[in-house]
Structure formats: structure tokens, C-alpha cells
Amino acid sequence: MNVRPESDETLVKRLLPNVNRDARDRASAWREWYTRIGEIAVLGFIRAKNDTAEQDADILQEAMLTAFLEIERGRYQPRVGIPFTAYVKGIARNKIREARRRNQRLVPLDDTPEHVLESPHPQLETVIERREARDALQAGLSTLPSSRRDVLEGYLNGNSTTEIAETMGVTEDVVRQHKSRGLRSLRQIDIFSLLH
């Protein structure tokens, strides 16, 4: 009897807690996806992109664990035309970036090649990371009440507590409270992990 393997889309649906309430079946679907598709595809991606001292297998395991936890927490939403593997590769890309940051060493300016110092253009990866951080911050700020958002945007624009208070017509204590509560809200939605 020939048993046809289920489609990738059906398999991915089995991973989702809001679609599949059976935790054991979700774990089984995860193992099936990992052995049939995920390990080969994501490890190949990591091998092509990893320029750090971290082992490819370690980055793979970190990416898979993060993907699994994000799915179990309900933070992954399938998108039309974007395969689940691309989502996990995105997590792997972020793990490589984290490894790169951990392994960065400061180089004295005397040892820095001249062409690096003279380049007026930032590297493409730096530009992309800044854009992603800006977008993540804007998304996080958009979830805040307008007064907290205004206070944090004021700080981001380089305004002092006094200037923000005067602009908003409130006391400096109110500005500090909005700042504290706004930052706490951003931490709760994990915006800071996206900025580092």
C-alpha cells in the first residue's frame, strides 16, 4: 500500500496550536517537518551564510528551538506565497547576526584598513539591519497609547524631558511616567530583541 506524504501546507497546519490542539501530534508534525524538509533546507542556508566562529549545527539548533517556541506561543501566522521554511531561515539569519555580534572584537583604529574608514557608504547589511530595527520600533510604538508614543518619539528625536513636557502641556513627572510605562510595554512585546 503506497502512502503519499502529506503536502507541506497540511504539515505546517499541523504545527499550529490554533489549528491543531493535540500537542503530541504537533510534536510529531514538527519532527516530520524537521527530518523531511527543515534540517536540509535550513542547514544549507546556514552553511551558505554563516561567517562566524559558531558551529553551523549550533545555529541550526538555536533557530529550530526559537521557531518551535514562536509557533507554540502562536506568534507565527502563515502567509500566502511565503513558505514556512523561509520563516525558519529568517530566524536562522537572525541567529547568525547574534553570533556575529557576540564574536565581534574591537579593532584599534591604527589597525583598521584605510579603505574601511574612508568609505562614505555603510555596508548593505548595516543598512538593512537599521531599516529592520526602525520598522520594528515603529511597529512597537504604534501599539502604545498616543501619549506614551508621543513621549518616546520625543526622546528619539533628541528632546529633553523639559521640552517634551512643554510641548505636551504636562509636567515632567508625567513625561517620566509615560516614558517608563512605554518602555515597559515595548519590552513586554519583545521589541528590544529586534533592535539588538
C-alpha distance (Angstrom), angle and dihedral (degrees) to the residues before:
residue distance angle dihedral
M1 . . .
N2 3.82 . .
V3 3.76 114.6 .
R4 3.77 111.5 -160.2
P5 3.82 113.7 -143.1
E6 3.76 113.2 -115.0
S7 3.79 118.7 -105.7
D8 3.78 119.8 -93.5
E9 3.81 90.2 -113.5
T10 3.81 92.3 54.4
L11 3.80 90.5 46.2
V12 3.81 92.3 50.8
K13 3.81 91.1 49.6
R14 3.79 88.0 56.6
L15 3.84 88.1 58.3
L16 3.80 94.0 58.9
P17 3.84 117.7 93.6
N18 3.80 92.4 -152.5
V19 3.82 90.2 56.5
N20 3.81 101.3 32.4
R21 3.82 114.9 38.5
D22 3.83 93.1 -177.5
A23 3.84 106.2 98.6
R24 3.80 92.6 -166.7
D25 3.79 92.0 53.1
R26 3.82 90.2 47.7
A27 3.81 89.5 53.1
S28 3.80 89.6 48.1
A29 3.82 91.1 49.3
W30 3.80 89.8 49.0
R31 3.82 91.6 53.1
E32 3.79 90.3 47.0
W33 3.81 92.8 49.6
Y34 3.80 91.4 45.7
T35 3.82 95.9 50.3
R36 3.80 96.9 38.2
I37 3.80 101.8 39.0
G38 3.78 117.8 -9.6
E39 3.77 105.9 59.9
I40 3.81 95.3 50.9
A41 3.80 96.6 41.3
V42 3.80 98.5 42.6
L43 3.80 95.4 40.0
G44 3.81 89.9 50.9
F45 3.80 89.4 51.7
I46 3.82 91.6 48.6
R47 3.81 92.4 48.9
A48 3.79 90.1 53.0
K49 3.83 95.2 46.9
N50 3.80 106.1 31.0
D51 3.79 110.9 104.6
T52 3.80 95.1 156.8
A53 3.79 133.9 98.7
E54 3.83 89.5 -108.5
Q55 3.77 116.6 107.7
D56 3.82 115.0 -108.3
A57 3.81 90.4 -128.3
D58 3.82 91.5 54.3
I59 3.79 92.1 51.9
L60 3.81 89.5 47.0
Q61 3.80 91.7 53.4
E62 3.81 92.6 46.9
A63 3.81 90.8 49.2
M64 3.80 93.1 47.9
L65 3.80 92.6 47.7
T66 3.80 91.5 49.3
A67 3.81 91.7 47.1
F68 3.81 91.3 49.4
L69 3.82 92.4 49.5
E70 3.80 92.8 46.1
I71 3.80 90.6 51.7
E72 3.80 93.1 46.7
R73 3.82 89.6 50.3
G74 3.80 89.4 53.0
R75 3.81 94.4 -115.9
Y76 3.81 96.1 126.1
Q77 3.78 117.7 83.2
P78 3.81 118.3 -177.7
R79 3.81 114.6 -121.0
V80 3.76 126.1 -155.0
G81 3.78 111.2 -104.1
I82 3.82 95.3 10.2
P83 3.81 113.3 99.7
F84 3.79 120.7 -140.1
T85 3.80 88.9 -118.7
A86 3.82 89.3 64.2
Y87 3.80 89.1 55.4
V88 3.81 91.3 53.6
K89 3.82 91.2 44.7
G90 3.81 87.8 54.9
I91 3.79 89.4 55.0
A92 3.83 89.5 48.3
R93 3.81 89.4 51.3
N94 3.80 89.1 54.4
K95 3.82 91.0 48.6
I96 3.81 89.1 53.5
R97 3.81 89.3 50.9
E98 3.80 90.3 50.1
A99 3.81 90.2 50.5
R100 3.78 90.0 48.6
R101 3.79 90.8 53.1
R102 3.80 92.5 47.5
N103 3.78 91.2 51.3
Q104 3.78 97.8 43.7
R105 3.73 114.1 119.7
L106 3.75 126.4 -161.8
V107 3.78 112.0 -114.1
P108 3.79 118.7 -155.4
L109 3.80 111.1 -112.9
D110 3.81 89.2 -119.3
D111 3.83 88.8 63.1
T112 3.82 96.0 46.1
P113 3.80 114.3 106.5
E114 3.82 111.1 -110.8
H115 3.81 94.7 -126.3
V116 3.82 90.4 60.6
L117 3.79 92.4 53.5
E118 3.80 93.1 44.8
S119 3.81 97.0 49.7
P120 3.82 108.8 111.0
H121 3.80 91.8 -164.8
P122 3.79 124.3 73.7
Q123 3.79 117.3 -129.4
L124 3.80 115.2 -89.4
E125 3.80 92.7 -115.2
T126 3.82 90.3 54.5
V127 3.80 90.8 51.2
I128 3.80 91.7 48.9
E129 3.81 93.0 47.0
R130 3.80 91.0 50.2
R131 3.80 91.2 49.2
E132 3.81 91.5 48.8
A133 3.81 90.8 48.5
R134 3.82 91.5 48.3
D135 3.81 91.3 48.7
A136 3.82 91.9 47.6
L137 3.80 90.7 49.3
Q138 3.81 92.1 48.4
A139 3.81 90.3 49.4
G140 3.79 90.3 50.7
L141 3.80 93.5 46.4
S142 3.80 90.8 50.5
T143 3.82 89.4 62.6
L144 3.81 92.7 58.3
P145 3.79 126.8 90.2
S146 3.82 110.4 -94.9
S147 3.83 96.0 -107.2
R148 3.82 93.2 53.6
R149 3.79 91.0 43.6
D150 3.82 90.6 50.9
V151 3.81 91.7 50.7
L152 3.81 94.0 49.2
E153 3.79 91.9 45.2
G154 3.78 88.3 51.1
Y155 3.80 90.4 55.1
L156 3.81 90.8 45.7
N157 3.81 88.6 54.1
G158 3.81 89.6 55.0
N159 3.80 97.8 -105.3
S160 3.79 120.2 149.1
T161 3.79 124.5 -123.0
T162 3.81 89.2 -104.7
E163 3.81 93.0 51.5
I164 3.80 92.4 48.5
A165 3.80 91.3 48.4
E166 3.79 91.5 50.7
T167 3.81 93.0 46.7
M168 3.81 92.5 49.5
G169 3.80 95.5 39.3
V170 3.81 93.9 -124.0
T171 3.80 136.0 112.1
E172 3.78 123.5 -87.8
D173 3.82 89.3 -114.3
V174 3.82 89.6 59.2
V175 3.81 89.9 49.9
R176 3.82 90.5 51.5
Q177 3.82 91.0 48.9
H178 3.81 91.9 50.4
K179 3.80 90.1 47.7
S180 3.81 93.0 50.2
R181 3.80 94.3 45.6
G182 3.81 93.0 43.4
L183 3.81 92.4 52.2
R184 3.80 90.1 46.9
S185 3.81 90.0 52.7
L186 3.81 91.4 49.7
R187 3.80 90.3 50.7
Q188 3.80 90.7 51.0
I189 3.79 91.5 55.3
D190 3.84 87.2 46.4
I191 3.80 95.2 -120.8
F192 3.81 91.2 146.9
S193 3.80 93.3 63.8
L194 3.79 87.2 60.7
L195 3.78 93.0 51.3
H196 3.82 96.9 53.6
